Amino acid sequence: MASSFQHIGPSNITTVLIDSDLASYMANVAMVVTNACDPDPRVINSARWLVEAGHNVTIHAYDRQHSSQQESEIDGVLISRYQLGKSPYGGLLKTVLGLKKFTKKVTSMIYESKPNMIICHDADTLEVGCLIKKSLGIPLVLDMHDLQHTWVLMPNPKSVLRRIVSRRMKKIFLNKLTNVDLIISSSGSIENGKYPGFKEWLSSFGFESTVVENRPIKTIQISLPNEDSWTVSHIGRIRDIDSIELLLEAIRIIPKAQRPKLLIAGDGISWEKAKRIIESFSQEHEIKYDIKGSYQKEDLEKLLKETNVMYALYDPARGNINDGALPVKMFDASSLGIPSIVNSNCLMAEICESEKLGMSVEWGNSQALAEALLSQRNTRVKLEKTASQFREVYLSKFHSLLEL
């Protein structure tokens, strides 16, 4: 059974927000996300828009690493973090058991709070949303950041077991989508573009969605960190080793006197292994490096200011790359003028190059990667399109559900 949703274009926004008197209706909204939301700009941005429109929003976040404050507030958005025993990202049994524990606890807490709407961020929160919708009869929204069933493939895309688990997760996800009243997706094909996004992936199964890309709110221009040396950064969760090994192979190709420093920041199931590989590579090839673990929201700008080029290449065997995944780090970097190197022959390459945010390189081509890194060393870019340009469309879709 497919779901369909009425399109609300720009000409209808004023009618929805003002003439229907919904702008004065204050809704209590529960959001659910399976990370600590520290940082998760996409979740915070959309929650902030709702608060600015007069609604109350509580984000129920799963702090699986016990790394953040249990309660916090950002611009009127309340964040409640659940610390239920440490659990890894991208694992199998431990990850599944942790998510089950979170699902049970957060469902109980949200049911007691009696919200007017529930917004689930990614497929691993949809069970909560379906249970709450059934119990309270309230609208259910899915904000699909990524294809969650592909995450299990990241540590080892060739694993037979992981492929079986991934296929089962995909089937369950599509079945649950029939309960959803509104789908927000994080990517869609560009005008006259060649490559699909998540909007097209959903459409292939009969589900319509509204695209809200995962871009930062603001942009600033910074000067180059250092004219005498330069830094290539990998900022974000490390779920596989192949991308790190490809980067090291490219750096090995670069003439010794021109090689960059490496900056690695973020946690993830493959972080420890990546650290060992980089340390060994550095000893052999005399590469300077800085490896940090998880970072807080306030640390991100500082990390970016140390960066000349952002590295955002992923193994396309993971599945979500060719289906339209857009790396948040590409947008974050470009918001400070920093170019990125991304996968070629997919939507992220099309956006990166059409907006002049960096270059694309074929996966596995270390020579081309080395040349691209060098070519972008002293380049500055400008991000013209930000998250703010999606605000009114997001609010119009949200308010249309309050009429149900």
Residue pairs with C-beta under 8 A, 6 or more apart in sequence:
1 178
2 178
2 205
2 206
2 207
3 177
3 178
3 180
3 181
3 183
3 206
3 207
3 208
4 208
5 181
5 182
5 183
5 208
5 209
5 210
5 397
6 400
7 208
7 210
8 16
8 393
8 396
8 397
8 400
10 392
10 393
12 396
13 392
13 393
13 395
13 396
16 22
16 396
16 399
16 400
17 23
17 53
17 395
17 396
17 399
20 399
20 403
22 399
22 402
22 403
23 53
23 54
23 399
24 54
25 54
25 402
26 54
26 55
26 56
27 50
27 55
27 56
27 115
27 116
27 117
27 402
28 55
28 56
28 58
28 113
28 114
28 115
28 116
28 117
29 47
29 50
29 55
29 56
29 57
29 58
29 115
29 116
29 117
29 118
29 119
30 58
30 60
30 110
30 113
30 115
30 117
30 118
30 119
30 132
31 43
31 46
31 47
31 57
31 58
31 59
31 60
31 118
31 119
31 120
31 121
32 59
32 60
32 106
32 110
32 118
32 119
32 120
32 121
32 125
32 128
32 129
33 40
33 43
33 59
33 60
33 61
33 62
33 121
33 122
33 125
34 61
34 62
34 64
34 99
34 102
34 121
34 122
34 124
34 125
35 61
35 62
35 63
35 64
35 89
36 61
36 62
36 63
36 64
36 65
36 67
36 68
36 81
37 43
37 44
37 59
37 61
37 68
37 79
37 81
38 61
38 63
38 67
38 68
38 69
38 72
38 79
38 81
38 296
38 297
39 296
39 297
39 300
40 61
40 121
41 214
41 216
41 217
41 297
41 328
41 332
41 387
42 121
42 143
42 145
42 186
42 214
42 328
42 387
43 59
43 121
43 143
44 59
44 74
44 75
44 77
45 217
45 387
46 119
46 143
46 184
46 212
46 394
47 57
47 59
47 77
48 74
48 75
48 76
48 77
49 391
49 394
49 395
50 57
50 395
50 398
51 57
51 75
51 76
51 77
53 395
53 398
53 399
56 78
57 76
57 77
57 78
58 77
58 78
58 79
58 80
58 113
58 115
59 77
59 78
59 79
59 80
60 80
60 82
60 106
60 109
60 110
61 79
61 80
61 81
61 82
62 81
62 82
62 84
62 98
62 99
62 102
62 106
63 70
63 81
63 82
63 83
64 84
64 86
64 87
64 88
64 89
64 98
64 102
65 86
65 87
65 267
65 294
66 83
66 86
67 294
68 81
68 296
69 81
70 80
70 81
70 83
71 78
71 79
71 80
71 81
72 78
72 79
72 81
73 79
80 109
82 102
82 105
82 106
84 98
84 101
84 102
84 105
85 98
85 101
87 94
87 95
87 97
87 98
87 99
88 94
88 95
88 269
89 95
89 237
89 239
89 267
89 268
89 269
90 151
90 152
90 154
90 155
90 239
90 268
90 269
90 270
91 269
92 152
92 161
92 162
92 165
99 124
103 125
103 127
103 128
106 128
107 128
107 131
107 132
110 118
110 128
110 132
111 132
111 135
111 136
114 136
115 132
115 136
115 138
116 138
116 139
116 402
117 138
117 139
117 140
117 141
117 398
117 401
117 402
118 128
118 129
118 132
118 133
118 138
118 139
118 140
118 141
119 129
119 141
119 142
119 143
120 126
120 128
120 129
120 140
120 141
120 142
120 143
121 143
121 145
122 143
122 144
122 145
122 146
122 148
123 142
123 144
123 147
123 148
123 149
123 169
123 173
123 176
124 148
126 142
126 173
126 176
126 177
126 180
127 176
129 140
129 141
129 142
129 179
129 180
130 140
130 176
130 179
132 138
132 140
133 139
133 140
133 179
134 179
139 181
139 182
139 401
139 402
139 404
140 179
140 180
140 181
140 182
141 180
141 181
141 182
141 183
141 184
141 398
141 401
142 177
142 180
142 182
142 183
142 184
143 184
143 186
143 212
144 183
144 184
144 185
144 186
144 198
144 202
144 209
145 186
145 214
146 186
146 198
146 320
146 325
147 198
147 201
147 319
147 320
147 323
147 325
148 169
148 173
149 166
149 167
149 169
149 170
149 173
149 319
150 166
150 318
150 319
150 320
150 323
151 239
152 162
152 165
152 166
152 169
153 159
153 162
153 163
153 166
153 317
153 318
153 319
154 239
154 240
154 315
154 318
155 162
155 239
155 240
155 269
155 270
156 162
156 240
157 315
157 317
157 318
157 319
158 317
166 319
174 205
177 183
177 202
177 205
177 207
180 207
181 401
181 404
182 210
182 397
182 398
182 400
182 401
183 202
183 207
183 208
183 209
183 210
184 209
184 210
184 211
184 212
184 394
184 397
185 197
185 198
185 199
185 202
185 209
185 210
185 211
185 212
186 198
186 211
186 212
186 213
186 214
186 326
187 197
187 198
187 199
187 211
187 213
187 324
187 325
187 326
187 347
188 197
188 198
188 199
188 200
188 209
188 211
188 324
189 195
189 196
189 197
189 199
189 200
189 324
189 347
190 347
190 350
190 351
190 354
193 347
193 350
194 350
195 324
195 345
195 346
195 347
195 349
195 350
196 323
196 324
196 347
197 211
197 323
197 324
197 326
197 347
198 209
198 323
198 324
198 325
199 209
199 211
199 324
200 324
201 323
201 324
202 208
202 209
203 209
210 393
210 394
210 397
211 390
212 387
212 390
212 393
212 394
213 326
213 331
213 385
213 387
213 390
214 326
214 328
214 331
214 387
215 331
215 335
215 383
215 385
215 386
215 387
215 390
216 331
216 332
216 335
216 383
216 386
216 387
217 386
217 387
217 388
218 335
218 386
219 334
219 335
219 336
219 382
219 383
219 386
220 335
220 336
220 337
221 336
221 337
221 380
221 382
222 304
222 305
222 336
222 337
222 338
224 308
224 378
224 380
225 231
225 305
225 306
225 307
225 308
227 378
229 260
229 261
230 260
230 261
230 308
230 309
230 377
230 378
231 260
231 261
231 262
231 263
231 306
231 307
231 308
231 309
232 247
232 251
232 260
232 261
232 262
232 263
232 307
232 308
232 309
232 310
232 311
232 373
233 262
233 263
233 264
233 265
233 303
233 304
233 306
233 307
233 309
233 310
233 311
233 333
234 243
234 244
234 247
234 262
234 263
234 264
234 265
234 266
234 311
235 263
235 264
235 265
235 266
235 295
235 300
235 303
235 304
235 307
235 310
235 329
235 332
236 265
236 266
236 327
236 328
236 329
237 266
237 267
237 268
238 244
238 264
238 266
238 267
238 268
238 269
238 270
238 271
238 274
239 268
239 269
239 270
240 270
240 314
240 315
240 318
241 270
241 273
241 274
241 277
242 315
243 311
243 313
243 314
243 315
244 264
244 270
244 274
244 277
244 278
245 277
246 313
246 363
246 364
246 366
246 369
247 262
247 311
247 313
247 369
248 277
248 278
248 281
249 366
249 369
250 366
250 367
250 369
250 370
250 373
251 259
251 260
251 262
251 285
251 287
251 370
251 373
252 281
252 285
252 366
253 366
253 367
253 370
254 260
254 370
254 373
254 374
256 285
256 286
258 374
259 285
259 287
260 308
260 309
260 373
260 377
261 287
261 288
261 289
261 290
262 278
262 282
262 287
262 288
262 289
262 290
262 291
263 289
263 290
263 292
263 303
263 306
263 307
264 274
264 275
264 278
264 289
264 290
264 291
264 292
265 291
265 292
265 293
265 295
265 299
265 303
266 292
266 293
266 294
266 295
267 293
267 294
271 293
274 291
275 291
278 289
278 291
279 289
279 291
281 287
282 288
282 289
292 303
295 303
300 332
301 336
304 310
304 332
304 333
304 336
304 338
305 336
307 333
307 338
308 338
308 376
308 377
308 378
309 338
309 339
309 340
309 341
309 358
309 373
309 376
309 377
309 379
310 329
310 330
310 332
310 333
310 338
310 339
310 340
310 341
310 358
311 340
311 341
311 373
312 327
312 329
312 330
312 340
312 341
312 342
312 343
312 348
313 341
313 342
313 343
313 361
313 363
313 369
314 321
314 325
314 327
314 343
314 363
315 321
315 363
316 322
316 343
316 346
316 363
321 343
321 346
321 348
322 345
322 346
324 346
324 347
325 347
325 348
326 347
326 348
326 351
327 340
327 342
327 348
329 340
330 340
330 342
330 348
330 352
330 357
330 358
331 357
331 383
333 339
333 340
333 357
333 358
334 340
334 355
334 357
334 358
334 381
334 382
334 383
335 383
335 386
337 380
337 381
337 382
338 380
338 381
339 357
339 358
339 359
339 376
339 379
339 380
339 381
340 352
340 357
340 358
340 359
341 358
341 359
341 360
341 361
341 369
341 372
341 373
341 376
342 348
342 349
342 352
342 358
342 359
342 360
342 361
343 349
343 360
343 361
343 362
343 363
344 360
344 361
344 362
344 363
345 360
345 362
348 360
349 360
351 357
352 358
352 359
352 360
353 359
353 360
355 383
355 384
355 385
356 381
356 382
357 381
357 383
358 376
358 379
358 381
359 372
359 375
359 376
361 368
361 369
361 372
362 368
